[in-house]
Amino acid sequence: MNRAQKLRWYADQLITDAATREQGGNKESAIAKYLQAADLLLLLAKAEENYTSWKYYADKAAFCQQKARLLIAQVPRA
């Protein structure tokens, strides 16, 4: 596996882990995982020269950011 493939795999793992934690009720941890995945996906998009691949990474990063925003809105404030 090259570096980009490893980062893509890790981003997918973070998204899966975030979804699992979200379903388990651990919203704070899920938010962190979604934001980490978004950061990795944006790094992959930045390095991409092909528009189709760039769009895929950018859209997936936007999805992760949106999920994090929704979870932040649901977390009760102390």
N, C-alpha and C positions, 0 to 999 in steps of 0.2 A: 504494500500500500504506500502511495506517496503521501506527502504532507497534506494536500487538499482533501484526499480521500479520508485520511484520519480525522481531520477537522470536521468533515461532513458527518462521519460516523459518530463522533463525539457530540456534535450538535443534535443529531437525531436521538442519541441516548439521553441527553439533557431534556429534550422535549418529552420523551417517554417517561422519564423520571418525574418531571414536573406534572404531567397529567396524572400519574399515579398518586403523587402527594396531594394534588388538588382533590382527587376523588376521596382520599383518606382524610381530608379536612385540614391538612397542614398547608394553609394558604401562603403563609410567609415564606416557607421553603420553596413552594411552587413558584412564587413570584421571582425569587432569586434564580431558580433554574431556567425559567423562561427568559429572563434578561441575559443570563450567561449565553444561552443558545442564540439569542438575537445578536449579541456581540460577535460571536463566532461566524454567524451567517453573514453579517455585514462585512467582516474581514474577507470572507470568501468572495463575496460580491465585488468588493473593491479590487481584488486580484484577478477577477475574471475579465477576459477580453471578448468573449462571445455574449451577445445581447441576451439570447435565450437563457443561458445559464445565469447571467447577471440578474435577470428578471426573476428567475426561480428563487435565487437566494434572497433577493431584496423582498419579494413577496412573503417568503417564509419568515424572514426577520420581522416584517410588519405584523404578521399573524402573532408571533411570539410577543411582540410589544403590546398588541391589542389585548391578548390574554392577560398579560401582567397588569395592564390598566384596569381591566374588569375585576381582577382579583383584589387590586389595591382598593378599589371602590367598595368591595365587600368586607374588607377587614375592619372590624370595629376599632374605633380610636379610643385611647384611654384618656 
